[in-house]
Amino acid sequence: MRSRAAVRLAALAILALLCFEAGATAETRPRHALAGECRALQLGGGVVGRAGTGYVVRAGAPEPLYFKATALGSYMLRGSDGRLIAAALLGNGVVAASQAGPRADWEARESGSGFSFVNVATGRALTVNGVGQLVQTAGQGASFVPQPATGCAPFPEIGTNTSGAPPAGESPYAEVVGTVDGHNHVTAYEFLGGDAHCGEPWSRYGAPAALVDCPDHYPNGSAAVLENALYGDPLRMHDPVGWPTFKDWPAPKSMTHEQTYWRWIERAWLGGVRIMVNDLVENVALCEIYPIKHNSCDDMTSVRLQARRIRELEEYIDAQSGGPGQGWFRIVRDPFEARRVINEGKLAVVLGIETSEVFGCGGSEQQPRCDREAIVRGLDEAEAMGVASLFPIHKFDNALGGVRFDSGTFGAAINAANFKQTGQFWQIEACTGPEQDNPQDTALPPEGDIVGAGLSAFLPQGTLPLYPPPPHCNARGLTELGEFLIGEMIDRGLMIELDHMGVKTGRRVLELAEARGYGGILASHSWSDPHVLSRIYSLGGFVEPITTQPENFIEEWQQLRAASDPRFRFGINFGADANGFHAQPPARGAGAPSPVSYPFTSLDGAVTFERQVSGQRVYDVNVDGVAHYGLYPDWMEQLRLLAGQGIADDLMSGAEAYLQTWERAVGVPAPTSLSAPRQLASTGFGPLRIGRGVEETLLAAGQPRRRTASVFSWHATGESAPGADEARVAVVFDEAGRTELVVSTAAADGRPPEAVGLGHGLFVERGDSGDRVWGYRNGRLRFTAAADPDLTRDAAALEAALREAGMSTRR
């Protein structure tokens, strides 16, 4: 199995610029660090001030300017009256504008002891004309020095309404605390052609520009046919205004409006979400029938676009946070990098793919539209993007296998799309076990349903096929191409999403995984038959429910805990499926027991939450449900109040459980006992060697029974040493993450005569590349160890390392 070592993008260099205060010493101000600051612009002996409809440089009081980052090193400069310094529509003038946009967007560039500011729209730089007016020039522009100021009017933005911060881990490789959203669609604003979704998770020009309704929803929402069809009310109307009133959206059932604005994601992260999986999503058939679009409907073209967009979001959050790599939103490529990011106190963002024709594998087993070479090329590209998991099948049968049916009216519509994409309706056979796919009926979708009406246009003359009474199972299973894909994913350590696979297909995937001992199987949002969940757990895979009302989620948590395998870490996470045509958890209603009281504290105890405020709207989960993604901490508090500390503990264990599944997927052996020799060599033994790093140790020795800030420990086979509680082995890492001590309580021979006493029952035998250590208490040997010579030269440091490993010769 190929190792998937961490690949980090090289950090961009930060320019150190000198900003001078009158009569004061110089201070270093990188251009990225201006984000969110209140500054005045000094030029020579004057400062920029407001004059009429524009700006001048003069002596006297400056105009305080709030620096709102639009990108790394670029800003809108907002005055105390809310106006923005902007390029005039005509000529080279500079005006005070009320509208954010490219003309109010300035890139800061190093210039002497300060910065020049170049307009994004015109490409011209700020300067001063002969009468002191601020204007633009095609040349280099003036060099302005930002000075600290007061009295700024911050740019309007959504708040998190929290105090406190997520704690950092004790080391980059310690166990993590927090939960996971394993199924989300932050970049879904670009799918279905890019015009079916209203609003975006971010904009260079802030919440007022990002959180707007679709043009076709005006003036009253009656023309929002997709929104209304998904809502279940074709005649529904809504207020199209988003920012700042948010009268009707976001809301739990409003599925075409943005639910994952970046500040809402930030609030969820503050509330305990430590990993978020962003599934790059597309559905070619639904895209083709939607009448408004500006993007390609091709699955992989859409995936590539969304992969770029999520990295642009990462850069945007970096820009708000002070520079490249400084943001709390970090895209990760493997479990080792994810663990490091979480232990830095940040959110690890994992990329997945959920499309109907991944790598172009549409069609059917008889007429596939891809081959093995296309699959290999697609997997190579996905890995280069940083994708860690993918759905081989979604919504339709394809050249890889059979789908788990949708049901009801929407199922009939999707069956029509299946006919368009494959040339056949879903084929049903008798189920051969307790597992079954969703039942089908033969009713054509109502003509008022745009999804159904559009898809029914693909039907041949006549009606949908007649099916026998349920239970129903898809007759199509995993194809030869599908088996090839699964084998390649296992070889590469890519996690396999079982959800959306038909029973027959999923059963075969599990057989292949079991034959290979592969644990990287996921069921991320309640789209697998419940009977297969124990098989996923027995492989070391991971299961999480889609988000629902708290009472229903608690019931699923209890079922999953009962199905879990005690050999592996258990935790519960959730699949929000936000922006993915999944209604979010609704309000529980007036009089529901155990309502959330504000303020409350996050499940890890680190952050305090007030009611969330977006513009003029105040959200309360008791009244509004999970109207947007930022209310998931409130929803998790509902779970705690209803189910107690047990579910809170399992939620906070979810991120660690997910990471351990991911580790097993990329080649780290599952937890096991190690066979320690009776006497350790001076460099350690087998997979545990002095000088080895954390990742190398994990890949060689497997997952430890316990891991702390600096110690991994495993059970050891065989007899324990006299006086030891049990046979076990442990490694201690130094600050650089290299093994400095390997210690074992397995039965061992006594020390040799030439061993030197260090006091307190410790004896050492010096070696060329490592030292051997013996530890006695009350005259009985308790452990032996191999140690880095630098460690054994300091008896106190050696004792401290042994205590960290749970070994001591003192009482």
N, C-alpha and C positions, 0 to 999 in steps of 0.2 A: 504494500500500500504506500502510495507516495505521500511524504510528509508535506503538510501545507504550512510552511514556516511563515511567520508574520512578515508582511511587506508593507511598510509604511511609506506614504508619500513624503518626499523630501520637504522639510519645512522651508518656506520662503524666508529669505534674509530680511531682517527688520532694520531699516535705516535709522541710525541715531542722529537726531538733529538737535542743534543747540537753539534754545529759545531764551531771549534776554529780557529781563525786567529792568526797568529804569532804576539805576542806582543799586542793582542787586547782582549777585553772582549768577553765572549761567546755569541752566538746568537742562538735562538731556530729555528730549520729548520725541519719541518715535512717532511717525505720522499716524500709525494705527491707534496709538493710545489716546488720540483726541476724541474718540467715540464717547458720546454721552457727557462730554465736558461743557462747562460754561466758560467761554473765552472771549476776550476782546482781540481785535486784529490791530497790531501796531505796525506802522510804517514810518521809519525815521523818527521824527519828533512828534508825529501825529497818530491819531487812531481813527478807525473807520466808525463813522456815525451816520445816523439817518438824516436825510435832508429832502423834504418834499416827497416825491415819488421814488427817489433813488437814494444814493449814499455818497458821502464825501469823506475825505481824509482831512482831519482838522485837529487842532489842539483842544483839549477839554474832555468832557465826559464821553466815553466810548459807547457804542451800541453793544450790549451784551448779546453774544451769539451762542445758541445751543447747537453743538455739532452732532447732528443725527447721521450716523453711518449709513450709507447706501450700498457700499461694497468695501472691500479691503482698501483703505486709504482714500475713499471718496465720501463726501459729506453733503448734506443740505445744511445751510447756515441760517438758523431761525432766530429772528429778532425778538425783542421783549413783547412786541405787539402781535406776534404770531406770523409776521410776514417773512418771506424767504428772499435772500439775495439771489437774483435770477437774471439770466441774459434776456435782454429785450427781444421782442419778436422781430423788430426791424433794426438794422444798424448795429453799432457796437456798444449800445448803451447797457446799463445795469439798472434794474428796477427792483422795487419791493413787491413781490408777488404773493398772492394767496394760494396759488395752485402748486402743489408738489409735482415734480416731473423732471425730465432731462435738463430743461433750462435752469432748474434750480439745483442742479447736481454738479459738484465740483470735485475734481481729483486733486488731492494735495500732493505736490512734488517737492522734493528737496531743492532748496534754492538758497545758497549762501548760509546765513545763520537762521533761516526760517523756511517758509514754504511759498511756492507759487500755487495758484488755484486755477486749474484748467477746466473749462466748462465741458460737460459730457456731450451736450447737443451741438455746440458750435466749434469746439476744439480750440477756442481762444482763451487767453489767460487774463485774469484780473490785473488791472493796472490803474494809474491815476493820470488824468489829462492835465493840461496846463492850469486849469482853474480848480483843481483839487477834486474833481468828480471821479467816482469809481466807474471805470469803463473796461472794455475788453480790447485785447490786442492780439494780433497774429504772432507776435514775438514771444519772448520768454516770460514776460510779465514781471510784476513787482514781487519782491520778497517780503512777505508779511510774517510777523512774529506773533503767534498766539500767546496772549497773556491771561492769567487767571482773572475771572470776572464773577460778578454776582448779578442777580436779577434776571436770569434767563427764563424763558418760557419753554419748557421741554416739549419736544414733538409729541403729539397725541399717540398713545400706545396702550395696548391692553396690559393690565397688571396681573401678577400672580397672586397678590393679596396674601402673602406668606411672610414669615420671619424664620430665620434659620437657614441652614444649608445641609445638603447630604454629606455625611461623614466620609472621609477618605479611609481606605483600608490601612492596616498596619504595615503592609508591604505590597509590592506589585503582584505577588502570587498567593496571598492569603485567601481564605474563603471569603465570598462576597455575601452581602446581605441586601435583599431586595427582591422584587418580582419582575416578571417579563410580560410584555405584550407581544406575543408570538405571531400576530397576524394583523397587520395594519396596512393602510394604503395612503401614505402621506402624498405620494406623487400621482394619485389617481385623477388629479385635475387635468392631466394630459391624456387620459385614456378615452376611449369611445370618440376619437377624433378631436378631443380637446375642448368641445363646446357643450357637452352634456352636464358638466360639473360647474357649479357657480361659486366663484371665489378661489383663492389660492392660499397655501400655507404660509406664504411670505410674499413681500414685494419690496423692491428697493425703496419704495416711497411709503412704506408703513401700512398699518392697519386700514386707514381710510382708502387706500388703493387696492389692498388685497381682499378685503371682505365686502365685496359688492355682489349683487345678484346678476344672473344671466340676463342679457339684453331682451331675450324673448319672454322673460317673466314679467316685464312691465306691461301695463301700469298696476295690475292688481293680482298677478299670479294666475289668472284664469287660463292663460296660454301655456302654462308650465306643464305640458301634457305628460312628460316622463316623471317629473316630480309628483304629480297628482296620481298617476297610475301606481307608482311605488307606494304612495301614501295610502292608496285604497279608496280614494275619493276623486273621481275624474272631474267633478264640478268644484273642487276646493279652490279657494282664493287665498292669497297671502300678501302681506305687506312686503314689497320687494326691497325695502331699504334695509341694508345691513348696518355697517358702521354709520352713526354711533348708537342708533336706537335699538336695533336687533329685536324688533317687536315680535316677529314670528319665526325667525331662524337666527342661529342654529337651534334645532330642537331634536329630540330623540328620533322622531319619525321623518324628519326632513332629510332625505337621503341624497339629494343632489346638491346640497349646500355644504360649504367647507366646514369640517369639524375638527381639523388638526392644525389650526393656525399655530405658528411656532411658539408663541407665548403660552398657549394652552398645552402644548407638548412639554414646555418647560415646567409648568405647574404639575403635570403628571409625574415628571422626573423628580421634582422636589418631594412628591408624595410617595416615592418608593419604587417607581418603575426604573429599573436599572438597565434593562435590555429592551429594545424595541425592534421588531422585525418589520421592515418595510418591503412588502411584496410588490414588485414591479408587475403591473396587471394590464391585461388587454383581453378583449373578446371580439374577434374579427366580425362575427355575424351581427352582433348587436351594434357594433360600430358602423357597419355598412348600411343598416337600415335607419340609423339616426340621421335626420335630414340636414343637420347643421354640423359642420366639422371643418377644421383646418389642418389636422394632423393625419398622417397615414394610418390606415386600419391594420396594417401588417403587424403581427404580434411582436416580432423581434425588433422592428423599427421603433415601435412604441417603447419596448423595454430599453433600448439604447438611449432614447430621449429621456426617459424617466431616471435612468442611472446618472445621466448628466445633471438632471434637475436636483436630485438629492445631494449631490456634491456641491452644487451651487448654494443650496440651503445651508450646508455645513460651513461654507465660506462666509455666507451672510451672517450666521450666528458668530463666527470668528470675528467678523468686522464689528459686531456689537460688543464684543468681549475684549477687544484690545489688540487683536492681531492674529496672524496665522497660528493655528493650533491652540489658541487660548480659549475657544468656546467649549461649552459643556456638551455639545452634540458632536460625537465622534463616530465616523463610519469605521467598522472593524472588519477584518478579513478572516480571523481565526479565533479559537477560544482563548488562546494565550494573550493575544492583543486585547480581546474583550475584557478579560480579567484585569489586565493592567489598567485599562481605561476606567473601569468601575472602581477600582481601588484608588484611582486618582480623584474620585468623587464626581465622575462624569457619566453621561448616558452613552452606552454602547449601542450603535445602530447597525443592525445586521441586514443584509440585502437578500431577498428571495425573489423567485419568479413564479407568478401564477397566471398562466395564459392557456388558451384552449389548443393552440397549435405550436407548442414550444419547439424551437429550432426548425420551424416550417413543417413539422410532422403532422399535417392535416391529412384528410382523406381517410382511408380505411386500411385494414390489413391486406386486402386484395389490390387496392390502388393507393399505395402510400405516396405522399408528396415529399418524402425525404428518404435518405439512405444512411448507412453507417457513417460514411464520410461526413455527411451533413451534421450528424449527431456529434461526432468528434470535434468538428469545427465549432459547433454551437457551445459545447462544454468548454472548449478552450477559451472562447470569447467570454462566457459567463464567469469563468474563474478569473480572467483578466479584469473583469468589472468588479470583482470582489464578492460575487454571489456565493452564498453558503448553503442555500437550500432551494429546492424547486419542486413544483407540482408537475409530474409527467402528464397528468390528465386534469382537465377542468371544463365542466359543463357539457362537452360533447364527446362522443367516441372520437378517437383519432387513430393514427397509424401505430400508436403505441399500446392501446388497450381500450377497455370499455369503461364508461363513466358511471358514477352513482347518480341515478336520475334525480332531477328536481321533480316535485310533485304538484298537483293541483293545476290551476289555470296557467301559472308560470311554467310548470313542467310541460304542458301541452305546447306552449310557445317555443320552449327550448327544444322540444322534440322536432318541431318544424325546422328550427335552425339546424338540428342534427341531420335532417334530410338534406338541407342545402349543402352542408359541409362534407357529408360522407356519401350522399346518394341513397341513404336508407334511413328509415325510422329506427328507433331503438328496438332491438330484438330481445324478447323476453323468454326466459326458460324457467322451469320449476327450480326453486331453491333446494339445495342439497344439504343444508344444515340450518342452524338457528339464525344465521346472518341473512339479511335481506336488504334489497335496495328500496328506495321510496316507491310507493304504489302509484300507478298511472290510471288516468281516465281518458276518455275519448272526446271530451268537449272541446270545441274550438274556442280560443280566447275571445272575449267580448270585443266587438269592433271598436269600442271606445278606448281600449287598452292599446297604446301605441306600440308597446313591445309585442303584444300578441298580434295586432293587426299588421304590423310590419313583417313579422316572421311568417304569418299565414300566407303572405304573398308568395313565399317560396314553395308553397305546397303544390303538388300536381292536382289535376282534377280529382275531385272526390274529397274524402274526409281522412282524418287521422286513422291509424289502424285500430282494430278492435283487439283488446287484450283480455285474457282470462282474469278471473277474480284474483286478488293478491293472496299470498305474498308474491312479489315480483323480484326477479333477479336478472341482471343484464347477462345475455347469453355470450357477450363478447368478453374475452379474457385478455391477459397480457400477450401481446404478439411477439414474434421473434425479434422485431426491432425494439420492442419494449424491454425484452429481456436483455438485449445488448445495452440499452441505455442504463438499466438498473445496475448491471455489472460495471459499467464505466463509472457510474456515480459512486459505487462502493469503493472501487479502486482509487478514486480521487478524494474520498472522504467528504463528498457532498451529501448533505442530509436530504432524505427522501420524504416528501409530504405524502402521506397515505390518503388524506382527505380528498374527496371527489372521485376516488377510484371505486368502481363497482366491486361488489363482493368477490366475484371471480377473479378480477384483476388484482385486488388488494391481497387476496389469499395467496396468489402466486408470488407477489412481491415479498410477502412475509416468509414464504418458503425459501426464496433465494437468500434473504437476509439471514435466516436461521442457519442455512447451510454454510454461510460464510462467517457466522458469529458476528454479524454487523449490527451495531446498536444505534446507528444514526437514522432512526425512523421517527417521524413526527406526525401527530394528529393535532393540528393547531386551532381548529375552530368548529368542532362538533359536526364534521362531515364524514365520519366513518361509522360503520355499524358498531354499537357498543360491545358486541361480543368479541371483537378483535383487540380491544384495548389491553386486556391482560397479556396477550401475545406481544404487543408493543413493549409493555413494561418488562416482560421477561427477557427481552433482548437488550434492555437498558435504554430503550427509547423514551420519548417524552410525549405526554398527552396534556392538552389544556382545553377547557370548554370555551365556547363563544360566550360573550357577555350577554347576560339576561337580567331579569329581575333578581334581586338578591336571594330571595327564597329558592328560586329555581337553581341558581348558581351554587348555593350551599348544598342542595341535594346532589348535584353533579360532583362536587368536591368530595362528598362522603362516598359516593360510588367509586370514584377514582382512587381514593385512599384505600378502599377495600380491594381494588383490583391491582394495586401496585405490588412490586417485588421488593422484599426487604433487603435484598442484596445491593440495591441501588438507592441513592439519595432520593427522597420524595419531596416534592414541592408542588404547589399549585400556582399556575399562572393564568392568564386570560388571553383570548383572542378578540380584540375590539372590533376588527373588520370595519373600522371607521372609514368613511368615504367609499365603502365597498358594497353599497346597497343592502346594508344590514342595519335595521333599526336599533338604536342604542337603548340601554335600560331606561324604562319610563319612570316617572314619579310613582311612588308606592301609594299615594293617595292620602287624603286627610284622615287622621285617626289611626294610621298604620303604627304598629308598636315600634318602640325603640327608634324614634327619629334622631337624625344627626343634630347635635347641638354645636353651634359655632361660638367661639373658636374650638377646634379640635386639633389633636396632634397626630402626625403621620405615624404609621404602624411601627416605624423604627425609632420613634420618639425624637427625631432630629428637627422637625419643621412644624411650625404652628400655622394653621389655615383659618382664614376668615372666609366669608362668602366671596365668591369670585365676581369681579366687576369687569365688564367689557363695555367700554364706552359709557353709555347711560344706563345700561342694563345690569342689574344685580341678580346673580344666579344663586339659587338654593336647591340642593339636590332633593330635598324633601318635597319641593314644589315643582321643580323643573326636570327632575330626573337627570340623566347624563346628557344634557343638551349639547355639550361639546366635550372634547377630549380632556380639557382641563379639569373636569369634574370627576375623573376617575379616582383621585384620592378620597373624595367625599363618598363615592360608591364603595370603596374598600372599607371606609369607616362604617358604612351601613353593614357590611358583611361582619365586621368585628362585633358590632353591637348585637347582631342577631345570632351569631354562631359562636362567639367567644374567642378567647385567646388562641384556641387551636387553629382556627382558620387564619388568624393573623400570623401565627408562627409559620404556617405552611406557605403563605404568600411571601413572607420574607425569606423563605428557603428556596423559592422558585428559581431565582437567578442562578444559584449555585447548582441546583439540579439540572437546569438547562445547560450550563457550561460543562458539567460532567458528561452529559449525553454528547455534546459537541466534541469534547475531548476524545471520547471513545470513537466517534465517527472519523476523526482524523488520525487514528492509529494508536491512541493511548490505551493499553490493555485495561480491561475492567478490574475492579478491586479483587485481589487474591492474596494468598499468603506466600511469602517469600521463603525460600530455603536457605537459611543462614548457615554458614559453616561453623564448626565448633570453635574455630579460631580465625579471626579476621586477618587478612593480609594487611600490610602497612598502607596500602592504597584503597582498601575497602574490599568489596567482593561483588562478583557478578555485575548486576546493573547499577549497584551503588558504589560510586567511585569518587575519591577526592578530586576536586577540580571540575566535576561535571556541573553544567547549568541546570536550571529548573526544568526547562522543556526537554532537554536530553534525558534527564533523570525520569521524568514522567513517561516518555516514550519507551524507555528501556525497562523500567520497573513496574509500570502500571500505576493506576490510581491508588493513592494511599488511603488507609482507613481514616486518617485524621491529618488535617493540614492547618497550620497556624501561620503567623507572620514569618517565621523562619524555619519551621520544622515540618517535615513530612514523616509519618510513621506508618508501618505495615505490621500485620501479624507475621510471625515467623513460625515455620513448621518445626516440629521436634520438641525436645525437652527444654524447659527454661533453666537458666543458671540457678544455683542454690541461692535462696533468698530473694529471687526475682518473682514478681507477681505473675508474669506470663512471658511467653517467648515472643519477642517483637524486635523489630529493627527500626531505626530512625536515621534521618539525615538532617544536619543543621546547615543552613545556607548562610554565607556571609552577606554583607550589605550589597555586594555586587551580584548576588544571586548564584554564587558558585559554592559547591559543597565543600565545607571545611571540616566536617565531622561525620563519620558513619559509626553508629553504636548499635550493639546487639545484646539482648539478654538471653540469647540461646546458650545452652550448656557449653562451657568452654574449658580448655585446659588452663592451669595456673600460669602465672607469669614466669618467665625465665630468670635465672639468677642475675643476668646483666641488666635487668630493668632497673631504672633509677626512680627512687621515690620522690614524689612531689609534695607529699604531705596529705593528710586527711584521706588516706586509703587509696590514693592515686599513684600509679606507677607507669613509666613510659619507657619504651625501647625505641631508640632513635633509628631512623632509616634514611636512605638516600632520597626517596620521593614521597615519603610519608612516615608517620610514627605510629607504633602500636601502643594502646593504652589499656590498662586493667584497673577496674574499680572495685574496691573491697569495702564492706561495712561489717563491723563486728567479726572480722577475720574471715568472712565468707565472700566469695567472688559474686558480684552482682551483674557485671557487664564487662564486655570488651569493646574496644573501639579502634578505628583508624582515624587519624587526625592529620590535618595540615601542620607541618612543622612550625609555622608561624604561630599557630594556636597553642601548641604545647609549650612554647617558650614562656608563656605567661600563665601560670597556674590559676590565677583568678579568672582569666578569660576562659580557660578550659573548663573550669567549674561552672561558670555562667552558661556556657554552651551546653554542657551536660544537663544542667537544671532545665534549660529550655526544652530539651528532649525528654524531660521527665525522669532523668537519671541523677542520682546523687549518692555520694558516699557519706554524707552527713545526715544526722537524724532530723 
